[in-house]
Amino acid sequence: MHVLIPHALSDDEAARCALRGLDLPRLAALLPAMAAQTLLQLPGHSPTSAHEQLLAAAHGLDPQAPAWAALRAHELQLPGASTEAWAYLTPAHWEIGQARVSLGDPRALDLREDEARALLAAMQPYFAGDGLTLQYEQPLRWLVSGEPLRGIVSAAPERVIGRDVAPWLPASPLLRRLQSEMQMLLYTLAVSDARAARGALAVNSFWLSGCGALAAPPAASAAPVLLDDLTRPCVSGDWSGWALAWRAVDAQLGPIQAALDAGQHVTLTLCSELIARRYTPAPRRAWQRLQRFRPQELSDILVAS
């Protein structure tokens, strides 16, 4: 059994304060019985996060540039799945500041299906003019296909939320021009006026991610169990919410604790944005020696650079 927990680690001191006094009994029992190994330590500019690289490898994708959208196109058996380059498109709200433009959390848009479909219909002719085709999947995730996406390196929205978008934009003049055109178009639409009337954030741009092409679905290995409750509060810097979400995650660690107690091989991987730390069962003698020492505080384990 392999359990992967994104955004389980942080380097923010506010996270340490939020964790102090928090009771996480299953995690507190697991970690002293396991040995830690740092699997990944990525540079700050990495477009992929640590957990995304691990998930990509499990799905047989390039960890540095996983073609998630192309894989999804194969799963949906879409025309061109094997020949086109693909990307996910996320409708977005760009927050305009004095010194920078940052990406808002797409989930804060409260984008409804009818609104998303109306936006897609308005945007489609502009994309088609650049050789790109839009296909609806869900309000906050559309599929895009077309040759201009080939070779594009992109970051998942979670990597960019709250950050200046400039360093993360695709190095493609065509796509940057399309971004500018959509920013002008979106303000003119009736659906945008209706959203403003109900107090919703403006959809004033879009974000591309998961770019790439796949001639065929790659061979995948066993995917880990993903416990993703921590992502949203961590990305938004809500450290009290992150600490509370740890309670929900801890409650889901019962099966890995039972497997460890039964002598089965288990793996627990804790990630920050850029670090992946893997825990596997420690040899019994080493475990017994560790019990002689005062256990390390969870706030020190989970908040580390």
C-alpha positions in Angstrom: 0.0 0.0 0.0 1.3 3.4 -1.0 -0.4 6.6 0.4 0.6 10.0 -1.1 -0.3 13.2 0.6 0.2 16.4 -1.3 1.0 19.6 0.6 1.6 17.7 3.8 4.8 19.6 4.4 5.3 23.3 4.6 8.2 25.7 5.2 5.9 28.4 6.6 6.3 29.2 10.3 2.6 30.0 10.5 2.0 26.3 9.7 4.1 25.2 12.7 2.0 27.5 15.0 -1.2 26.0 13.6 -0.1 22.5 14.2 1.0 22.9 17.8 -1.3 21.0 20.1 -3.1 19.3 17.2 -3.8 15.6 17.9 -3.0 13.4 14.9 -2.8 10.0 16.6 -2.4 7.8 13.5 0.3 9.9 11.9 2.1 10.1 15.3 2.0 6.3 15.6 3.2 5.7 12.0 6.2 8.0 11.6 8.3 6.7 14.5 8.0 3.2 13.0 9.2 4.3 9.6 12.4 5.5 8.1 12.4 8.7 6.0 14.1 9.3 2.6 13.9 12.5 0.6 13.0 11.5 -2.9 12.7 14.9 -4.6 13.9 18.4 -3.9 12.9 20.5 -6.9 14.0 24.1 -7.8 11.6 26.9 -7.0 10.9 27.5 -10.7 9.9 23.9 -11.4 6.6 24.0 -13.4 5.6 20.7 -11.8 5.2 20.1 -8.1 6.7 17.2 -6.2 3.5 15.2 -5.9 2.6 15.8 -9.5 5.9 14.4 -10.6 5.3 11.2 -8.6 1.8 10.9 -9.9 3.0 11.4 -13.5 5.6 8.7 -13.1 3.0 6.3 -11.8 0.9 7.0 -14.9 3.8 6.5 -17.3 4.1 10.2 -18.1 7.1 12.5 -18.3 7.4 13.8 -14.8 8.9 17.1 -16.0 6.1 17.8 -18.5 3.2 15.4 -17.9 0.7 15.4 -20.7 -2.4 15.0 -18.5 -4.8 16.5 -21.0 -3.7 14.1 -23.8 -4.0 11.2 -21.4 -7.6 12.3 -20.6 -8.3 12.6 -24.3 -7.3 9.0 -24.7 -9.5 8.0 -21.8 -12.5 9.8 -23.4 -11.6 8.3 -26.8 -11.7 11.8 -28.4 -10.9 12.3 -32.1 -7.3 13.3 -32.4 -6.3 11.8 -29.1 -3.3 10.0 -30.7 -2.3 12.7 -33.2 -3.0 16.1 -31.6 -1.3 18.1 -28.9 -3.6 18.7 -25.9 -4.0 21.0 -22.9 -6.4 21.6 -20.1 -8.0 25.1 -20.1 -9.1 26.5 -16.8 -11.3 29.6 -16.8 -9.5 32.1 -14.5 -9.7 35.3 -12.6 -6.6 37.4 -12.9 -6.2 39.8 -10.0 -4.7 43.1 -11.2 -2.4 44.8 -8.8 -0.1 47.8 -9.0 3.0 45.8 -9.5 1.8 42.4 -10.7 -1.0 40.3 -12.0 -1.8 37.2 -10.0 -3.9 34.1 -10.5 -6.9 33.7 -8.3 -8.2 30.3 -7.1 -10.4 29.1 -9.9 -12.8 27.4 -7.4 -13.6 30.9 -6.0 -15.3 31.7 -9.4 -18.4 29.6 -8.5 -18.6 29.0 -12.3 -21.8 27.2 -13.3 -22.1 24.8 -16.2 -24.4 27.0 -18.2 -22.0 29.9 -17.7 -19.0 27.8 -18.7 -20.6 26.6 -21.8 -21.6 30.1 -22.8 -18.0 31.3 -22.3 -16.7 28.4 -24.3 -19.1 29.1 -27.2 -17.9 32.7 -27.3 -14.3 31.9 -27.1 -14.3 29.0 -29.6 -14.1 31.1 -32.9 -11.0 32.9 -31.7 -9.3 29.6 -30.7 -10.4 28.1 -34.0 -8.7 30.9 -35.9 -5.4 29.9 -34.3 -5.9 26.2 -35.1 -7.2 25.2 -31.6 -10.4 23.4 -30.7 -12.2 23.7 -27.3 -14.1 20.9 -25.8 -16.2 21.1 -22.6 -15.6 18.6 -19.8 -16.5 20.4 -16.6 -16.9 24.0 -15.6 -13.4 24.6 -14.5 -11.7 22.1 -16.9 -12.0 22.2 -20.6 -9.9 20.4 -23.2 -8.0 22.2 -25.9 -6.3 20.5 -28.9 -4.2 21.8 -31.7 -0.7 22.0 -33.1 0.2 25.3 -31.3 0.2 23.4 -28.0 3.0 21.0 -29.0 6.1 21.5 -27.0 4.4 23.9 -24.5 5.6 23.7 -20.9 3.0 24.7 -18.4 2.2 24.7 -14.7 -0.9 23.4 -13.0 -3.0 26.3 -11.6 -2.2 25.3 -8.0 1.4 26.2 -8.7 0.5 29.7 -9.6 -2.5 30.7 -7.4 -1.6 33.9 -5.6 1.6 34.4 -7.6 2.6 36.7 -10.3 1.6 35.0 -13.6 4.3 36.6 -15.7 7.1 34.0 -15.0 4.6 31.1 -15.6 3.1 32.1 -18.9 3.8 29.9 -21.9 6.7 31.1 -24.0 4.4 31.3 -27.1 3.6 34.6 -28.8 0.5 33.0 -30.3 -0.9 31.9 -26.9 0.0 35.2 -25.2 -1.8 37.1 -27.9 -4.8 34.8 -27.5 -4.7 35.5 -23.7 -4.9 39.3 -24.5 -7.7 38.8 -26.9 -9.7 36.8 -24.4 -9.3 39.3 -21.7 -10.9 41.9 -24.0 -13.6 39.6 -25.2 -14.7 38.3 -21.8 -15.6 41.7 -20.5 -18.1 42.2 -23.3 -20.1 39.1 -22.9 -23.7 39.0 -21.5 -22.8 36.0 -19.4 -20.1 38.1 -17.7 -22.6 40.8 -17.0 -25.0 38.2 -15.5 -22.2 36.9 -13.3 -21.4 40.4 -12.1 -25.0 41.0 -11.3 -25.0 38.0 -9.0 -21.7 39.1 -7.3 -19.5 36.4 -8.9 -15.9 37.1 -9.7 -15.1 38.0 -13.3 -13.8 35.3 -15.6 -11.2 37.6 -17.3 -8.7 35.1 -18.6 -7.8 31.4 -18.8 -4.9 29.1 -17.7 -3.4 26.3 -19.7 -1.9 23.2 -18.1 -1.2 19.5 -18.6 0.1 20.2 -22.1 1.6 17.6 -24.5 0.9 14.8 -27.0 0.6 11.0 -26.5 0.6 8.7 -29.5 -0.8 6.0 -27.2 -1.7 5.7 -23.5 1.5 4.9 -21.6 2.0 1.8 -19.4 1.1 2.8 -15.9 2.3 1.3 -12.6 0.1 1.0 -9.5 -1.1 4.5 -8.6 -0.8 5.5 -4.9 -3.8 6.3 -2.8 -4.1 10.1 -3.0 -5.3 12.0 0.1 -5.8 15.6 -1.2 -7.6 17.4 1.6 -4.6 19.6 2.4 -4.2 21.2 -1.1 -6.7 24.0 -1.0 -6.0 25.4 2.4 -2.2 25.1 1.8 -2.3 26.8 -1.6 -4.5 29.7 -0.2 -2.2 30.1 2.9 -5.0 29.2 5.3 -2.9 27.5 7.9 -5.6 27.0 10.5 -7.7 25.4 7.8 -4.7 23.3 6.8 -4.2 22.1 10.3 -7.8 21.2 10.6 -7.7 19.4 7.3 -4.9 17.3 8.7 -7.5 15.8 11.1 -9.5 14.5 8.1 -6.3 13.1 6.6 -5.2 11.5 9.8 -8.6 9.8 10.1 -7.9 8.2 6.7 -4.6 6.6 7.7 -6.2 3.7 9.5 -5.7 1.2 6.6 -2.0 2.0 6.3 -1.6 1.7 10.1 -3.3 -1.7 10.0 -1.2 -2.9 7.1 2.0 -1.8 8.9 0.9 -3.6 12.1 0.2 -6.8 10.0 3.8 -6.7 8.7 2.9 -5.7 5.2 5.1 -3.4 3.1 3.6 0.1 3.2 4.8 3.4 1.9 3.8 6.9 3.0 4.9 9.9 0.9 4.5 13.4 2.3 5.0 16.3 -0.1 5.4 20.0 0.0 5.3 21.9 -3.3 8.9 21.1 -4.0 9.9 18.2 -1.7 8.8 14.6 -1.6 9.7 12.6 1.5 9.0 8.9 1.5 8.5 6.8 4.7 8.9 3.1 4.7 8.9 0.6 7.6 12.1 0.8 9.6 13.9 -2.5 10.6 12.6 -3.7 13.9 15.8 -3.1 15.8 16.1 0.4 14.5 12.5 1.0 15.5 13.1 -0.2 19.0 16.2 2.1 19.3 14.1 5.0 18.2 11.6 4.4 21.0 14.4 5.2 23.5 14.4 8.8 22.4 11.8 11.5 22.9 9.7 11.4 19.6 10.1 14.4 17.4 7.2 16.9 17.4 4.9 16.6 14.4 5.1 20.3 14.0 8.9 19.9 13.4 8.4 17.1 11.0 5.7 18.7 8.9 7.2 22.2 8.9 10.6 21.8 7.5 12.6 23.2 4.5 
